[in-house]
Amino acid sequence: MTYSITLSETSDTFDVQPNEPILIAAERAGLQLMHDCRFGGCGACRIKLLSGQVSYEEPPFGLTEEERGQGYALACQAMPQSDLTISAQLRPEGFIPADYHVATIAQIEKLSHDVIHLILRIPTAAEVSFHPGQYLNIMLDDGSPRSFSMASPPKGDLFNLHIRRVPGGFFTSRLESHYHIGDTLDVELPLGNFRYDAQSSRDLLMIAGGTGLAPIKSIIESLRSTPPTPRIMLYWGVRRAEDLYLDELLCQWARELTNFHYIPVLSEADGQWQGARGFVHEAVCRNHDDLSQFDAYLCGPPPMIAAAKRELPLRGINVERIFADSFNFTHELDGSVA
Ligand SMILES: Cc1cc2nc3c(=O)[nH]c(=O)nc-3n(C[C@H](O)[C@H](O)[C@H](O)COP(=O)(O)OP(=O)(O)OC[C@H]3O[C@@H](n4cnc5c(N)ncnc54)[C@H](O)[C@@H]3O)c2cc1C
């Protein structure tokens, strides 16, 4: 049975076929709903159901139980079970379509015991630009992608990445031994909807887990270059002190900028550690009873994102003002494991 969907923002209506996800039906009707991964992992295609019901083949892990209970759905996975009225974001102005390029490795250097700074030179992408917060895909020989966020704002033809070595990881664990300066890699960019909302005048709560710092750093650097910089609280969660691979730089920013506050949080701190302990979202909740004046930007592993999305609204943050970039393993969920 065909159902009809109405988009409340524009009053557009379109039909959806049986067992068809909303996103696909919207695209057929020429409507570019906001989306990214297409497999229910990232949450970028979150919509609000104003009326009607949907079902899923599998509950998407990019949508928490709480969000589901509040009437949200993920357009890339949700299949209507009735006519619907939805509230959804369309792709923003300035959307830059992704394209394939050949990158040359310009630098590979250690930032810590398990994080590598990889700098790619991509002459054909110098003009393309990207929004701070976005990522690129490195395409392996078997065609499977590995996603990494740009760690600095656009600057000429050089693209900075922070890459954590995943034990046994096909690409990341062989990066240092297998790849050398001058080698080429096929890449696709720019990708992703994680970016700063310049329309907002709220304070920024930025929560990074591990190399989730990369896109957050890129956003903060771009804000620094266009003052006045909004008030920023950056919480960076890692396991041990040795994992704080850019601690010195962030401490320096905290000294230079009155509006910038940096709180490193260790989940496996030793006795020497004087700072915050536990999971990073717990430290945020300990320090703030009321987060209602903040926009939150979350980036890191899926469990960190899920926990923060669950807990932050309990401190008064508006669910609509939480922007998240989850480091899922895209190629595996796609069914094409390297
Ligand atoms: C949008 C996006 C942006 C990302 N940006 C970054 C970034 O800037 N820096 C960065 O370091 N990573 C980032 N990631 C994660 C990164 O893509 C993966 O770590 C990488 O693809 C792993 O590739 P691999 O070939 O080494 O591991 P695989 O061979 O693909 O995986 C080997 C094993 O490790 C597990 N695994 C894979 N990745 C991870 C992981 N990240 N954490 C824990 N276990 C894992 C797999 O489940 C598998 O069992 C991002 C992911 C996404 C989706």
The ligand as a Gaussian input file, in Angstrom:
#p B3LYP/6-31G(d) Opt

LIG

0 1
 C       32.302000       9.812000       9.795000
 C       33.486000       9.125000      10.444000
 C       34.611000       9.863000      10.740000
 C       35.707000       9.233000      11.340000
 N       36.800000       9.989000      11.633000
 C       37.853000       9.420000      12.243000
 C       39.008000      10.210000      12.578000
 O       39.088000      11.403000      12.305000
 N       40.040000       9.583000      13.199000
 C       39.987000       8.240000      13.514000
 O       40.969000       7.731000      14.100000
 N       38.916000       7.473000      13.219000
 C       37.853000       8.020000      12.578000
 N       36.774000       7.257000      12.259000
 C       36.818000       5.812000      12.546000
 C       37.624000       5.137000      11.432000
 O       36.904000       5.248000      10.208000
 C       37.865000       3.646000      11.733000
 O       38.629000       3.549000      12.910000
 C       38.634000       2.991000      10.597000
 O       37.789000       2.879000       9.475000
 C       39.157000       1.626000      10.995000
 O       39.725000       1.062000       9.828000
 P       40.665000      -0.225000       9.889000
 O       40.756000      -0.724000       8.487000
 O       41.932000       0.053000      10.589000
 O       39.866000      -1.239000      10.804000
 P       38.999000      -2.505000      10.305000
 O       39.904000      -3.518000       9.664000
 O       37.918000      -1.978000       9.463000
 O       38.434000      -3.054000      11.668000
 C       39.124000      -4.043000      12.461000
 C       38.356000      -4.333000      13.738000
 O       38.378000      -3.191000      14.591000
 C       37.055000      -2.724000      14.857000
 N       37.103000      -1.271000      14.657000
 C       37.162000      -0.602000      13.481000
 N       37.231000       0.716000      13.695000
 C       37.214000       0.904000      15.037000
 C       37.254000       2.035000      15.889000
 N       37.296000       3.299000      15.398000
 N       37.231000       1.839000      17.243000
 C       37.160000       0.591000      17.760000
 N       37.122000      -0.524000      17.005000
 C       37.133000      -0.384000      15.665000
 C       36.165000      -3.376000      13.834000
 O       34.887000      -3.613000      14.385000
 C       36.898000      -4.646000      13.519000
 O       36.516000      -5.645000      14.438000
 C       35.662000       7.863000      11.652000
 C       34.523000       7.117000      11.335000
 C       33.444000       7.739000      10.737000
 C       32.230000       6.930000      10.386000

